[in-house]
Amino acid sequence: MNAAIAKEPSVANPVQFINQVRAEAAKITWPTRREVMTTTIMVFIMAALTSVFFFLVDLVIRFGITEGLQAIAG
């Protein structure tokens, strides 16, 4: 058959499954408080910059459409 399809490991009982979940959860490296604060601040800054950018683009498009319609209307 197809060797590229990997067979998933089967878990015989719920206790073994819980033990495997705990073992994998112990491998997680959680971010520090400073890392969380830094990334949160960066997200707020990027959201603010993005909103300003789209506000300016909207302003330019609105101005262009308004002037174009006034020129057509005479």
C-alpha positions in Angstrom: 0.0 0.0 0.0 1.0 3.6 0.4 4.0 4.0 2.8 3.6 7.8 2.9 0.5 7.5 5.1 1.7 7.2 8.7 -0.3 5.1 11.0 -1.3 6.9 14.2 -0.4 5.3 17.5 -3.3 3.7 19.2 -3.8 4.2 22.9 -5.0 1.2 24.8 -6.6 2.8 27.8 -7.5 6.3 29.1 -4.9 6.1 31.9 -2.1 5.7 29.4 -3.6 8.5 27.3 -3.6 10.9 30.3 0.0 10.0 31.1 1.0 10.8 27.6 -0.8 14.1 27.6 0.9 15.0 30.9 4.3 14.1 29.5 3.7 16.2 26.4 2.4 19.1 28.5 5.6 19.0 30.6 7.6 19.7 27.5 5.9 23.1 26.9 8.1 26.2 27.3 5.8 28.9 28.6 6.7 32.6 27.8 7.8 34.8 30.6 5.8 37.8 31.9 8.2 40.1 30.1 7.7 38.3 26.8 4.0 38.4 27.1 4.0 42.1 27.9 6.3 42.8 25.0 4.3 40.9 22.4 1.0 42.4 23.7 2.4 45.9 23.4 3.7 45.1 19.9 0.2 43.8 18.9 -1.4 47.1 20.1 1.2 49.2 18.2 0.7 47.2 15.0 -3.1 47.5 15.3 -2.8 51.2 15.8 -0.5 51.6 12.8 -2.7 49.5 10.6 -5.8 51.4 11.6 -4.1 54.7 10.8 -2.9 53.4 7.4 -6.4 52.2 6.4 -7.9 55.5 7.6 -5.5 57.4 5.3 -6.2 55.1 2.4 -9.9 55.5 2.9 -9.5 59.3 3.1 -7.6 59.4 -0.2 -10.1 57.1 -1.9 -13.1 59.2 -0.6 -11.4 62.4 -1.8 -10.7 60.9 -5.2 -14.2 59.7 -5.7 -15.8 62.9 -4.5 -13.6 65.1 -6.7 -14.2 62.7 -9.7 -18.0 62.8 -9.3 -18.0 66.6 -8.9 -15.9 66.9 -12.1 -18.3 64.7 -14.0 -21.4 66.5 -12.6 -19.9 69.8 -13.6 
